[in-house]
Amino acid sequence: KGRARISEDVKMRALVGFLSDGYEPRWACWEAIVYSRKIMIILISAWPDLTRLAEMAFYQVIGVGAVLLHYAVKPFDNRSGELLDRVELYGLCLFLLQVTFVQFVLLSDPQSEHDLLAMLVTGTLLAAASVVMLAQRSSSRLYGSICLAGFFLVLTVMYLFAGGEDNRALTAFLILGLAIVLNACYICWLLAKILRQLCEAIAEVLARRKVAEQQEFLQAASKDAVQLALNARTMISESVPFGKLVSKPAMPKIPGRTLLGKLQHAVMDVHFDTAGARIWFDVQTSELVLGLHPDKFSNDPKISSYMRRKLAAAGPFLTDEERSFVAMGLRDALMHLIVECDT
């Protein structure tokens, strides 16, 4: 009842709509859980009698609980292929990773020879396992996993064979530096996603404005053509004095090629060139066509090499991730029609 009131009442949406914006309707109150987690972190950091190791342990419990709860619920809406859910999940995982690294470094003894060895070996095995799992995909995740595996392997070898208290302290410092670098990479990735969404939104707005201007120009041109026909008919009538000229229609206003106009055209060209015509609706068969899958023709021995090149030139094609996004959007639309629009 409260969610229906917020969605229908304009004043309520203006007052409290920002708290539930971006969340699914059934998880409109998830912001309260987020603020509860933040309050718990602040209380733990301000607890006077709590040691640093106990503080890190409490942070770790909060991080594990937040990751598991978010992964099970996924409260954000599914726009852009669950982009908001991925942003939140990556942020929680990085928080948990940083707390874990700090906890291992604080528990380690620089004079001991094998305190950090367990963590280094575990990190190497996990990174190597992720490389094996992503070996079939040529993506940035695979290259990132390879870099992590190499980093942990080098640290393990240095920790085992270099020896010395200074080298062990350097290893602990590099582990903390890795957490900082991963957070910086996460911030850069987040800024790139924000810029991409802004570029897509601006391109869509400019495209709609361009279509509206073209329609307005066509309507004005049709009016000028009608006026020209009326003037011509008036000229051949007897009431027009001899020598009267037909009034010329006004020339259309062509926008100048300013720097802003060139920038707008560049934004639209980049966005729509990267989008491509990879999905369309066939009006004859009433089917949604997703296009070819690159694995279908690249690995088919019955197709000649010439035909493979012709089919490859017809790209770009939808990836498996983008196809899952399309299926997700269709599922959400059907659920909205069945559940929300059921009267």
Residue pairs with C-beta under 8 A, 6 or more apart in sequence:
3 20
3 25
3 28
5 12
6 12
6 13
6 16
6 17
6 20
6 28
7 13
7 25
19 28
19 31
20 28
20 29
20 31
22 76
22 77
22 84
23 30
23 31
23 75
23 76
23 77
24 75
24 76
24 77
25 340
27 73
27 75
30 73
30 75
33 69
37 62
37 66
40 62
41 59
41 62
44 50
44 55
44 58
44 59
44 62
45 55
47 55
50 58
52 106
53 103
53 106
53 107
56 99
56 102
56 103
56 106
57 103
59 95
59 99
60 96
60 99
60 100
60 103
63 92
63 95
63 96
63 99
64 96
66 92
66 95
67 89
67 92
67 93
67 96
70 85
70 88
70 89
70 92
71 89
74 82
74 85
75 85
76 82
76 84
76 85
76 88
77 84
78 85
78 328
78 329
78 332
80 197
80 325
81 321
81 322
81 324
81 325
81 328
82 328
83 193
83 197
87 190
87 193
90 186
90 189
91 186
94 179
94 182
94 183
94 186
97 179
97 182
98 179
98 182
98 183
101 175
101 176
101 178
101 179
102 176
102 179
104 116
104 119
104 175
105 116
105 172
105 175
105 176
107 115
108 115
108 116
108 168
108 172
109 115
110 165
110 168
110 169
110 172
111 165
113 163
113 168
115 168
116 159
116 168
116 171
116 172
116 175
117 156
117 159
117 160
119 175
120 152
120 155
120 156
120 159
120 171
121 156
123 148
123 152
124 149
124 152
124 153
124 156
127 145
127 148
127 149
127 151
127 152
128 149
130 141
130 145
130 148
130 149
131 142
131 145
131 146
131 149
134 141
134 142
134 145
135 142
151 178
155 171
155 174
155 175
158 167
158 171
159 167
159 168
159 171
199 267
199 270
199 271
200 271
202 267
203 267
203 268
203 270
203 271
203 272
204 271
206 264
206 267
206 268
207 268
207 272
210 268
217 252
220 252
221 252
224 249
224 250
225 249
227 247
227 249
228 246
228 249
231 246
231 247
232 246
234 240
235 244
235 246
255 261
276 315
276 316
278 290
278 291
278 315
278 316
278 317
278 318
278 322
279 288
279 289
279 290
279 291
279 318
279 326
280 288
280 289
281 287
281 288
281 289
282 288
282 289
288 326
288 330
290 318
290 323
290 326
291 317
291 318
292 311
292 314
292 317
293 317
293 318
294 312
294 315
294 317
297 303
297 307
297 308
297 311
297 312
298 308
298 312
303 311
318 326
